Amino acid sequence: MTDKHELQILLTYWDVVLASSLILLVLVISWRLRLRLTSTLLMAAVRTIIQLSFIGLILAWIFAREQWYEVLIILTIMTLIASSAAKNRVKWGYKGLLVDTFIAVSASAILVTGLAIGMILQVQPWYTPQFIIPILGLILGNSLTAISLTSNQLINDIHEQHARIEMRLTLSATPFEAVHDSIRAAIINGMTPTLNSMLVVGIVSLPGMMTGQILAGADPTQAVRYQIVTMFLICVSSTLGCTLSALLIYRRFFNREQQLILPN
């Protein structure tokens, strides 16, 4: 008799097809309510299948080889894509936004991932792909959302409240003091999704990482510990990313004479 703690359900391609068919329900809802999301939903579904299948093949190959330079290439590509995705979500762009976003995303994600691999999990060697790639992916996925929310709100606020900022400057405020309220509000906005997740995790929702481990037959207590670690890593990375992004962005709106400018 199979031990219940060793129970593992292996998914077949037919199972994936059945799950994919559920998208038809979403398409029907979109059609009936005239949401005009049919093409977007179909594109999203197709891209989900293609992208995950493709990355699955790549990861299987990398996991089998465990070459540090191949892992480093994958990590770099992931960081570049995350930076580009965060930048593209900002309404008011400017020349250099991609650079600022890349610095914020990469610095926060690499620092936190390095601490997780080197100090918490103590993985040897550090480039073991089954650890470093999923951890960086989790952190990047959440950080890019937080950073894009922060960037978008801060840039919008500076554009919309430039008169108030200029008035503060005329009253001898420094550039940072003039935009401090906007910076604070933008960072809070970027951190809100992460904080909301932390407030309800384990009560309202079971995160994907924990659910995946349990479904794969892992010990629930170990799954919980991994989830706690990842939640804190995500929180720290998001905070660092939002703060760094805000500090880099606000400097773009002031010249050497500490005058407000609106870059484009």
Buried (B, 14 or more C-beta within 10 A) or exposed (E): EEEEEEEEEEEEEEEEEEEEEEBEEBBEEBEEEEEEBBEEBBEEBEEEEEEEEEBEEBBEEBEEEEEEEBBEEBBEEBBBEBBBBBBEBBEBBBEEBBEBBBBBBBBBBBBBBEBBBEEEBEBEEBBBBEBBBBBBBBBBBBBBBBBBBBBBBBBBBBEEBBEBBEEBBEEEBEBEEBBBBBBEBBBBBBBEBBEEBEEEBEEEEBBEBBEEBBEEEBEEEEBBEBBEBBBBBBBBBBBBBBBBBBBBBBEBBBEEEEEBEEBE
